Amino acid sequence: MSRNRVTRSSPSRGRLRSEDRERGFTLIELLVALAIFALLTAFAYRGLNAMLEGREALQRDTRKWRDVTLLVGRIERDVVAILPGRSGRNPSGTPVAPVTSVIDDGTARDGLSLIRSGVALQENTLAAPQRVAYRKVDDRIERLTWAGVDAAPRDAPVAVPLISGVSAMDIRFMTDNGEWRNTWAAPGSDPRLPAALEITLQLASGERIVRLFDLPRNPTP
């Protein structure tokens, strides 16, 4: 006579299998999750870093072209206000032409020096005729201003930097017959104005800017 054997699972074994299902991630699963999280973090960091570098580069370019625009505009305002026939004198008493490539700043550095009218709306020394100049020092362009058109002994100009990051500044002067010269009106020479003025800026970042300015006509004798 056969006997039917009934097998009953013990309550403790059932609880163990239930606990195995509810205990959470295994070590391998945790390592995989951490690896995926690390990859996502690296991608996010690279994207954020690229965005920040792009924004900094854009800000540098914006500042660079803003400074170039301000420099060109400043030169243009000075050139438009040139006083034809108005000569000055350097500290030694030698006549200085209204436009010259020689800057009497104690360094014998070439650049652009001119005598311009004052600002009519000003009530101080800016309302009188002014003597200003532009020169390149190291990698920057400076604007010089003198206290008066006729410089007194030991009268040093005030230099204000306008732009940096300039590797070269070339200035050419056009004669009335269309010839270009690299120098113009040495002290004591003919004070006539050139017909035009060309300024070329070579930026350290590689750009080359060329600007041509018309000058006022020379006064008729």
Contacts in CASP RR format, 6 or more apart in sequence:
PFRMAT RR
TARGET T0000
AUTHOR 0000-0000-0000
METHOD contacts of the structure
MODEL  1
MSRNRVTRSSPSRGRLRSEDRERGFTLIELLVALAIFALLTAFAYRGLNA
MLEGREALQRDTRKWRDVTLLVGRIERDVVAILPGRSGRNPSGTPVAPVT
SVIDDGTARDGLSLIRSGVALQENTLAAPQRVAYRKVDDRIERLTWAGVD
AAPRDAPVAVPLISGVSAMDIRFMTDNGEWRNTWAAPGSDPRLPAALEIT
LQLASGERIVRLFDLPRNPTP
25 33 0 8 1.000
64 203 0 8 1.000
64 205 0 8 1.000
67 162 0 8 1.000
67 163 0 8 1.000
67 164 0 8 1.000
68 163 0 8 1.000
68 201 0 8 1.000
68 203 0 8 1.000
68 209 0 8 1.000
70 162 0 8 1.000
70 163 0 8 1.000
71 141 0 8 1.000
71 162 0 8 1.000
71 163 0 8 1.000
71 201 0 8 1.000
72 209 0 8 1.000
72 211 0 8 1.000
74 143 0 8 1.000
74 162 0 8 1.000
75 112 0 8 1.000
75 134 0 8 1.000
75 199 0 8 1.000
75 211 0 8 1.000
75 213 0 8 1.000
76 211 0 8 1.000
76 213 0 8 1.000
78 114 0 8 1.000
78 116 0 8 1.000
78 132 0 8 1.000
79 114 0 8 1.000
79 197 0 8 1.000
79 213 0 8 1.000
79 215 0 8 1.000
80 216 0 8 1.000
81 116 0 8 1.000
81 117 0 8 1.000
81 118 0 8 1.000
82 98 0 8 1.000
82 99 0 8 1.000
82 114 0 8 1.000
82 115 0 8 1.000
82 116 0 8 1.000
82 117 0 8 1.000
82 193 0 8 1.000
82 215 0 8 1.000
82 216 0 8 1.000
83 98 0 8 1.000
83 115 0 8 1.000
83 116 0 8 1.000
83 117 0 8 1.000
83 129 0 8 1.000
84 98 0 8 1.000
84 193 0 8 1.000
84 216 0 8 1.000
84 217 0 8 1.000
84 218 0 8 1.000
84 219 0 8 1.000
85 98 0 8 1.000
85 191 0 8 1.000
85 193 0 8 1.000
85 218 0 8 1.000
85 219 0 8 1.000
86 98 0 8 1.000
86 115 0 8 1.000
86 129 0 8 1.000
86 149 0 8 1.000
87 95 0 8 1.000
87 96 0 8 1.000
87 97 0 8 1.000
87 98 0 8 1.000
87 115 0 8 1.000
87 191 0 8 1.000
88 95 0 8 1.000
88 96 0 8 1.000
88 115 0 8 1.000
88 131 0 8 1.000
88 149 0 8 1.000
88 150 0 8 1.000
89 95 0 8 1.000
89 96 0 8 1.000
89 149 0 8 1.000
89 150 0 8 1.000
89 151 0 8 1.000
90 96 0 8 1.000
90 104 0 8 1.000
90 151 0 8 1.000
90 187 0 8 1.000
91 104 0 8 1.000
91 151 0 8 1.000
91 152 0 8 1.000
91 153 0 8 1.000
91 154 0 8 1.000
91 155 0 8 1.000
94 187 0 8 1.000
94 188 0 8 1.000
95 187 0 8 1.000
95 188 0 8 1.000
95 191 0 8 1.000
96 104 0 8 1.000
96 113 0 8 1.000
96 115 0 8 1.000
96 131 0 8 1.000
96 187 0 8 1.000
96 188 0 8 1.000
97 184 0 8 1.000
97 185 0 8 1.000
97 187 0 8 1.000
97 188 0 8 1.000
97 189 0 8 1.000
97 190 0 8 1.000
97 191 0 8 1.000
97 192 0 8 1.000
98 114 0 8 1.000
98 115 0 8 1.000
98 191 0 8 1.000
98 193 0 8 1.000
99 112 0 8 1.000
99 113 0 8 1.000
99 114 0 8 1.000
99 115 0 8 1.000
99 173 0 8 1.000
99 184 0 8 1.000
99 185 0 8 1.000
99 193 0 8 1.000
99 194 0 8 1.000
99 197 0 8 1.000
99 215 0 8 1.000
100 113 0 8 1.000
100 114 0 8 1.000
100 184 0 8 1.000
100 185 0 8 1.000
100 186 0 8 1.000
100 187 0 8 1.000
101 110 0 8 1.000
101 111 0 8 1.000
101 112 0 8 1.000
101 113 0 8 1.000
101 171 0 8 1.000
101 173 0 8 1.000
101 182 0 8 1.000
101 183 0 8 1.000
101 184 0 8 1.000
101 185 0 8 1.000
102 108 0 8 1.000
102 110 0 8 1.000
102 111 0 8 1.000
102 113 0 8 1.000
102 183 0 8 1.000
102 185 0 8 1.000
102 186 0 8 1.000
102 187 0 8 1.000
103 109 0 8 1.000
103 110 0 8 1.000
103 111 0 8 1.000
103 112 0 8 1.000
103 113 0 8 1.000
103 133 0 8 1.000
103 135 0 8 1.000
103 144 0 8 1.000
104 113 0 8 1.000
104 151 0 8 1.000
104 187 0 8 1.000
105 133 0 8 1.000
105 135 0 8 1.000
105 144 0 8 1.000
105 156 0 8 1.000
105 157 0 8 1.000
109 135 0 8 1.000
109 136 0 8 1.000
109 137 0 8 1.000
110 135 0 8 1.000
110 171 0 8 1.000
110 183 0 8 1.000
111 133 0 8 1.000
111 134 0 8 1.000
111 135 0 8 1.000
111 136 0 8 1.000
111 169 0 8 1.000
111 171 0 8 1.000
112 133 0 8 1.000
112 134 0 8 1.000
112 135 0 8 1.000
112 171 0 8 1.000
112 197 0 8 1.000
112 199 0 8 1.000
113 131 0 8 1.000
113 132 0 8 1.000
113 133 0 8 1.000
113 134 0 8 1.000
113 144 0 8 1.000
114 131 0 8 1.000
114 132 0 8 1.000
114 133 0 8 1.000
115 129 0 8 1.000
115 130 0 8 1.000
115 131 0 8 1.000
115 149 0 8 1.000
116 129 0 8 1.000
116 130 0 8 1.000
116 131 0 8 1.000
116 132 0 8 1.000
117 129 0 8 1.000
117 130 0 8 1.000
118 126 0 8 1.000
118 127 0 8 1.000
118 128 0 8 1.000
118 129 0 8 1.000
118 130 0 8 1.000
119 126 0 8 1.000
119 127 0 8 1.000
120 127 0 8 1.000
121 127 0 8 1.000
125 147 0 8 1.000
125 148 0 8 1.000
128 148 0 8 1.000
128 149 0 8 1.000
129 148 0 8 1.000
129 149 0 8 1.000
130 145 0 8 1.000
130 146 0 8 1.000
130 148 0 8 1.000
130 149 0 8 1.000
131 145 0 8 1.000
131 146 0 8 1.000
131 148 0 8 1.000
131 149 0 8 1.000
131 151 0 8 1.000
132 143 0 8 1.000
132 144 0 8 1.000
132 145 0 8 1.000
132 146 0 8 1.000
133 143 0 8 1.000
133 144 0 8 1.000
133 157 0 8 1.000
134 141 0 8 1.000
134 142 0 8 1.000
134 143 0 8 1.000
134 144 0 8 1.000
134 169 0 8 1.000
135 141 0 8 1.000
135 142 0 8 1.000
135 144 0 8 1.000
136 142 0 8 1.000
136 166 0 8 1.000
136 168 0 8 1.000
136 169 0 8 1.000
137 159 0 8 1.000
139 164 0 8 1.000
139 165 0 8 1.000
139 166 0 8 1.000
139 167 0 8 1.000
139 204 0 8 1.000
140 161 0 8 1.000
140 162 0 8 1.000
140 163 0 8 1.000
140 164 0 8 1.000
140 165 0 8 1.000
140 166 0 8 1.000
141 161 0 8 1.000
141 162 0 8 1.000
141 163 0 8 1.000
141 166 0 8 1.000
141 169 0 8 1.000
141 201 0 8 1.000
142 159 0 8 1.000
142 160 0 8 1.000
142 161 0 8 1.000
142 162 0 8 1.000
143 159 0 8 1.000
143 160 0 8 1.000
143 162 0 8 1.000
144 157 0 8 1.000
144 158 0 8 1.000
144 159 0 8 1.000
144 160 0 8 1.000
145 157 0 8 1.000
145 158 0 8 1.000
145 160 0 8 1.000
146 155 0 8 1.000
146 157 0 8 1.000
146 158 0 8 1.000
147 155 0 8 1.000
148 155 0 8 1.000
165 203 0 8 1.000
165 204 0 8 1.000
165 205 0 8 1.000
166 201 0 8 1.000
166 202 0 8 1.000
166 203 0 8 1.000
166 204 0 8 1.000
167 202 0 8 1.000
167 203 0 8 1.000
167 204 0 8 1.000
167 206 0 8 1.000
168 200 0 8 1.000
168 201 0 8 1.000
168 202 0 8 1.000
169 199 0 8 1.000
169 200 0 8 1.000
169 201 0 8 1.000
169 202 0 8 1.000
170 182 0 8 1.000
170 199 0 8 1.000
170 200 0 8 1.000
170 202 0 8 1.000
171 182 0 8 1.000
171 197 0 8 1.000
171 198 0 8 1.000
171 199 0 8 1.000
171 200 0 8 1.000
172 180 0 8 1.000
172 181 0 8 1.000
172 182 0 8 1.000
172 197 0 8 1.000
172 198 0 8 1.000
172 200 0 8 1.000
173 180 0 8 1.000
173 181 0 8 1.000
173 182 0 8 1.000
173 183 0 8 1.000
173 184 0 8 1.000
173 194 0 8 1.000
173 196 0 8 1.000
173 197 0 8 1.000
173 198 0 8 1.000
174 180 0 8 1.000
174 181 0 8 1.000
174 194 0 8 1.000
174 195 0 8 1.000
174 196 0 8 1.000
174 197 0 8 1.000
174 198 0 8 1.000
175 181 0 8 1.000
175 194 0 8 1.000
175 195 0 8 1.000
176 195 0 8 1.000
178 195 0 8 1.000
180 198 0 8 1.000
181 194 0 8 1.000
184 194 0 8 1.000
185 191 0 8 1.000
185 192 0 8 1.000
192 218 0 8 1.000
193 215 0 8 1.000
193 216 0 8 1.000
193 217 0 8 1.000
193 218 0 8 1.000
194 215 0 8 1.000
195 214 0 8 1.000
195 215 0 8 1.000
196 212 0 8 1.000
196 213 0 8 1.000
196 214 0 8 1.000
196 215 0 8 1.000
197 212 0 8 1.000
197 213 0 8 1.000
197 215 0 8 1.000
198 210 0 8 1.000
198 211 0 8 1.000
198 212 0 8 1.000
198 213 0 8 1.000
199 210 0 8 1.000
199 211 0 8 1.000
199 213 0 8 1.000
200 208 0 8 1.000
200 209 0 8 1.000
200 210 0 8 1.000
200 211 0 8 1.000
201 208 0 8 1.000
201 209 0 8 1.000
201 210 0 8 1.000
202 208 0 8 1.000
203 209 0 8 1.000
END
